Structures are given as C-alpha cells and as structure tokens.
Amino acid sequence: MEKVGIRELKTHLSRHLKKVQSGKRLLITERGRTIATISPVDAPRALDWAYRMVAEGRAQWNGGKPGIPKNPVKLKGKRTAASVVIEDRR
C-alpha cells in the first residue's frame, strides 16, 4: 500500500486517483501519521482487517501477492508441523 501525504495528494490528485482506479489502495498521511485510506469502490471487504492492520502499523505489506517463501522451514526428524504446534500449546 502506497503512502501519500496530503500536499502530494492535492497536487497530483488525478495521478493518484488513476492508481486507485487500477485497484491500488492509498494510505493518506498528515505529518507522517496515517489519517485515511482511499480504495477502489469494489475493493473486497474480506481483506479490510488486513488493510486496517497495515494502516495501524501492526503489519507490513509491500503490495505484492503472497508467495511461497524462498527458504521454507524444514523440520528435523519425523515430527510434523501439527505435532510441534500442539506441543508448543501445552
């Protein structure tokens, strides 16, 4: 999600609205603090919680699609991921 200051938004409003029309969401900032978001009308509501976490600084997102990690974690021995999680919860 791209961050845009109020002054930049006012100066180049058309440019930023074209980005929104193409499906991007913008975080609007004032003195470095997020105050609003601009999103396409048909943005999926199912992901609003994720966008809100990014806006609050509790999560990070570079705007790309999630992918498979380059170096996935491999468990040693015959343990499964499920058994490790269950053990950790005890």
C-alpha positions as CSV (number, residue, x, y, z in Angstrom):
1,M,0.0,0.0,0.0
2,E,1.4,3.3,-1.0
3,K,1.6,6.2,1.5
4,V,0.8,9.7,0.2
5,G,1.0,13.0,2.1
6,I,-1.9,15.4,1.9
7,R,0.0,18.0,0.0
8,E,1.2,15.4,-2.6
9,L,-2.4,14.2,-2.9
10,K,-3.7,17.7,-3.5
11,T,-1.0,18.5,-6.0
12,H,-1.3,15.3,-8.1
13,L,-4.9,14.2,-7.3
14,S,-5.6,12.9,-10.9
15,R,-2.4,10.7,-10.9
16,H,-3.3,9.2,-7.5
17,L,-6.9,8.5,-8.5
18,K,-5.8,6.7,-11.6
19,K,-3.8,4.4,-9.3
20,V,-6.9,3.8,-7.2
21,Q,-8.9,3.0,-10.3
22,S,-6.3,0.4,-11.3
23,G,-7.0,-1.4,-8.0
24,K,-4.4,0.1,-5.6
25,R,-5.2,1.4,-2.1
26,L,-3.6,4.6,-0.8
27,L,-2.8,5.5,2.8
28,I,-3.2,9.2,3.3
29,T,-0.8,10.7,5.8
30,E,-0.5,14.0,7.7
31,R,2.9,14.7,9.2
32,G,3.8,11.1,8.8
33,R,0.6,9.8,10.6
34,T,-1.9,7.8,8.7
35,I,-5.3,9.6,8.7
36,A,-7.3,7.9,5.9
37,T,-7.3,5.3,3.1
38,I,-8.5,5.7,-0.5
39,S,-9.6,2.4,-2.1
40,P,-11.5,1.3,-5.2
41,V,-15.3,1.1,-4.8
42,D,-15.3,-2.6,-5.5
43,A,-12.4,-3.4,-3.1
44,P,-13.0,-6.8,-1.4
45,R,-14.3,-6.2,2.1
46,A,-13.0,-9.6,3.3
47,L,-9.5,-8.1,3.5
48,D,-10.4,-4.9,5.3
49,W,-8.9,-6.3,8.5
50,A,-5.6,-6.7,6.8
51,Y,-5.6,-3.2,5.4
52,R,-6.5,-1.8,8.8
53,M,-3.6,-3.7,10.4
54,V,-1.2,-2.2,7.9
55,A,-2.6,1.3,8.4
56,E,-2.2,0.9,12.2
57,G,1.4,-0.2,11.8
58,R,0.7,-3.7,13.2
59,A,1.5,-5.5,9.9
60,Q,3.6,-4.8,6.8
61,W,2.8,-5.4,3.2
62,N,4.7,-4.4,0.1
63,G,1.6,-4.5,-2.1
64,G,2.5,-7.7,-3.9
65,K,0.8,-11.1,-3.9
66,P,1.7,-13.5,-1.2
67,G,4.0,-16.3,-2.4
68,I,5.9,-19.3,-1.2
69,P,8.9,-18.5,0.9
70,K,12.3,-18.9,-0.9
71,N,13.7,-21.0,2.0
72,P,10.8,-22.9,3.6
73,V,11.3,-24.2,7.1
74,K,12.2,-27.9,7.3
75,L,11.6,-29.9,10.4
76,K,14.2,-32.3,11.6
77,G,13.3,-35.9,12.3
78,K,9.9,-37.4,11.9
79,R,8.0,-34.6,13.7
80,T,5.1,-32.9,11.8
81,A,4.3,-29.2,11.9
82,A,1.0,-30.1,13.7
83,S,2.8,-32.0,16.4
84,V,5.1,-29.1,17.0
85,V,2.2,-26.7,17.3
86,I,0.3,-29.0,19.7
87,E,3.4,-29.4,21.8
88,D,4.0,-25.6,21.9
89,R,0.4,-25.0,23.1
90,R,0.8,-27.2,26.2
